[in-house]
């Protein structure tokens, strides 16, 4: 009997396309929690009195002062961020993961983490302009009317930043953004792949949506705990203003040291609840949509009904 032919790999451009689409679909659902997380991280900057004590206080304040549509401030920037950052990171990860898979055996955890870091760093550099726009647009509503930037949409934000502050403003905070992305992706993508592998080995799970859900929830929790300190540094750097011609912070280390000094060490995890409430569902939705699109493509386009892992 002839040996079974090895299934053809999915084209790279499809991996990139599906990566972006899955991230954009998830963002449409979780954008309000991203807004709440950013407002929490900017609350009490420099040791000032905290504007918001809890996530629920933030939500109440937004609904009162900005209306229901205020919960989706910065959605256009969020979608562009997914179209650039997530398209790149998931596409690169899927491509490298498939390259590292030998004879049907997936790479080990440390290789998955290394692949995740490389994918995250690449995606973050591409997505930083949209990230800066997102931080500014979601933070605008907390400022007095006279100090608001009032960007109309992400493209208006990008054009005004170039015109008013210079091209390189679009990559402000790129280093902590890339550092955060390396932490997030090493944690998120590697822990997702590893969680799937461990759950499958118990014999209670098979390659389906239940497996994807629980692997995603585990991945989201690990990622939240690991990445929050880097995320708060990124958020404050990208939202900072020039004071007497000088930047508010010198860099990520300056942000972190001042947060610890003025607000306490646990402030590095400020906004943990909305962060996980955003990242958990975002991780779940992104991976479930991505896995489903990968499966449908393999079945409908490639004629592969083997139910093998989709490469994550």
N, C-alpha and C positions, 0 to 999 in steps of 0.2 A: 504493500500500500504506500502510495507516494506520501512523502512528508508534507504536512500542511505548510502552505506558503506563508511567509511572514507578512502580517498586515501592513499595508502602506502607511507611512507617517502622514499626519495631517499637514497640509501646506502651512508654511510659516505665516503668511499674510492672514490666514483664517484665524490662527491663534491670537494674533495682535488685534484683529477686528473683534473677535468674541470677548477678549479681555476688556476692551474699552466699553463695549455695549453692556456687559454684565455689571461693570462698575457704575455706569450711568444709570442703569435701571435701579440699582440699590440706592444711589444718591437721591433719586426722586422720592424715596420713602423716608430716608433718615436725615435729610437736610436740616429739619428743625432742631435735632439733637446736636448737630455740628455747630449750629448757631448758639445754642445754649452753652455748649462746651467752651467756645471761644469767649463768650461774655463772662463766664465764670473765671477763666484764666486771666482775663484783663481786669477783673474786679480786685480792688485793693492794690493797684500798681504802686510801687514805691513806698509801701507801708501806709498808704492813705486808708481811710475808712472803707470797708468793703461795701460795694454797692449792692451785692447780692449774697445772701447767706446760704441759700440752697438753690437747687435746680428749679424747684417749683416757684420760687420767688422770681427767678429770671423769666420763666414762662409767663407768670402773672403780669410782670412789668412790661414785657413785650406786647402782650395782648392788649393791655390798657393803653400804652403809649403809641403803638405802631399798628395795632389791628391784627387780624388773623393772617393777612398777607405778609406781615412783618416776620412771621415764623419762617418764611421762605426767602428772606433777604439773602442775596448772594447765590441764589440757585444757579444762575447762568455761569458764574465763576466755578461753582461746584461741578457742574456738568463738563465745563472745559477742562477742569483739573482731571476728571476721570478720563476724558477723551485723550488727554496727553499722558498723564502719569500712569493710570491703570492700564491703558492700552500697551504702553511700553513695558511696564514691570511684569504683567502677566504674560505678555507675548514672549519676552526674553526668558522668563522663568520656564514656561512650557517648552520653549525651544531647547534650553540648556538641560532641562530635566530629561527630555527625550534623548538628548545626546549622551547623557550620563547613565542612562538605563542600558545595561548589558545583558543580553540573552534573557530578557523578560524580568530581570532583577532590578528593582529601583535602587538609586544611590542611597548610601547610609545617611543618618541624621546630619552629621557634620557637613557632608557634601551638599545636602539639601539647604542647610543654613548658608553655606558659602554661595550657592547659586542664588538663594533669596537675597543676600546682601548685594550681589552684583546687579541683579535685576532691579532692586529698590533704588540703588544709587543712580543707575542709568535713568530710570523713570522719574526720579525726583528732579534731576537736572532739567529734563525736558518739561516737567510740570510746574517748576517754581514760579514762572510768571502768573499762571492761573492761581497758584497757592497764595501769592502775595495779594492778588485781587480779591480772593475769597476772604482772607483774614480782614482786609480793610472794609469790604462790603458788609460782612457780618458784624463788625465792631462799630460801624457808623452810627447806628441807632442809639448807642449808649452815650454819645457825645452831645454837648449843648448844640443847638441848631446852628450857631455861628461857626462852630468848629467842624461841622460835618463836611465830608468830601463830596457827598451826594453823587456818586457815580451812577449813571443810568443803567449800565449793564457791564459785563466783564470786558467787552471790547472798548467801551468808553473809558473804563478804569485803566486798561493797558495803554491806550493812546494818550491819556492825560498824564500818566506817570512818566512816559517817555518825554512828553512835551514839557512838563513842569519840573521833573526831577532827574531826567536823563535815562538813557537806555538801561544802564546797569542796575537801576532801581528794581527792575523786573526780576533780578536775581539776588535781591537783598535777602539775607538769611539763607542763601543757597547751601552753605556748609552745614548748619544745623538741620536744614530740611533734608539734605542728603544723608546726614548722620542718623536722623530720625527714621528715614526710609530704610536704611540698612538694618536698624534695630527692628523696625516693624516687619520688614519682609523676612529677615532671618527668623523672627519669632512666628509671624503669621503663616507664611508659606511652608516653612519647615515643620512647624507644630501641626498644621493642617494635614500635611502629607503623613507625618508620623502618627498623628491621632487616628487617621484612616487606617493605617497599617496595623496599629495596636488593636483598634476596635474590631477590625476584620479577623485578627488572629484569635479573638475570643470565641468565634464561632456563632455569636449571636447577631452579627451584622453581615450584610452583603452589599454589593455595589448598588445602592439606591438612595433615595432622598433622605431616609432616616439616618443613614450613615453620614451623608453630607451635612445634615443639620447638626448632629452631635459633634462631629469633628470641627465644624465651624465655630460652635459655641466654646469649645475648649480652646481653639486657636485664638478667638477674640479675647478671652480672659487673660491668656498668657501675654498676648500682644499689648493689651492695655497696661498691665503692670510694668512691663519692660520699657515701654516707649513714652510714658507720660512726662518724665523730667525733660527729655529732649524736645517734646512737643511744646511744653510751656515756654522754653527758650526760643523756639522757632516762632511761636505766636507773638511774643512780645517784641522780638526783633523786627518782624515784618510789619507790625502795627506802629512802631516807634516814629516819633517826629523829631525834626531837628530843633534843638534848643540853643539859641544864640549862635547858630551856624554849626553846632556840633551835634553829632548823633547822641541820642539818649543813652544808648548802651555801646560798649566797645566791642562786644561779641557775646557768643553763647556762654562762655565761662563767667563773664561779668554779670549776665542775666541771672544765672543759677546762683552765684555767690550772693547777689543782692536779694534774691528771693528768700534764700535760706536765712540771711542776716535780718531782713526786715519783716518777713512773714512767717518764718519757721520752716523746718525741713519738710513737714508734711504738706506744705503748700506746693511742693513739687508734684504732688498728686491731686492738686486742686481740680475739681471738675471730674473726678474719677467716675461718678455715677453717670453723668451725661456722656462722658467719653465712651464708657462701656456700652451704655444704652444706644449709642450711635455705632460704635465699632462692632459690637456683637451682632446686631441685625445686619449691618452692612457686610460683615464677613460672611454671615449665613446666606444673605441674598446674592452677594457677588458669586460665591462658590456654587450655590445651587443653580443659579441662572447659567453660569459658565459650564458647569458639568452637564446640564441639560442641553445646552446648545452644542457642546462637543459630541454628546451621544447622538443627538438628532442628525448632526452633520455626518458622523461615521455611518449611521444607518441609512439615511436618505440619499447621501451623495456618494459615499464610498462603498455602500453595501456591506458594511461590517456589523454583524449582529452578535459579536462574540461576548458582549457585556464586559469587556476588559476595562481596566482603569483608564480614565481619560487623559492621564499624563500629569496628574497633580497628586 
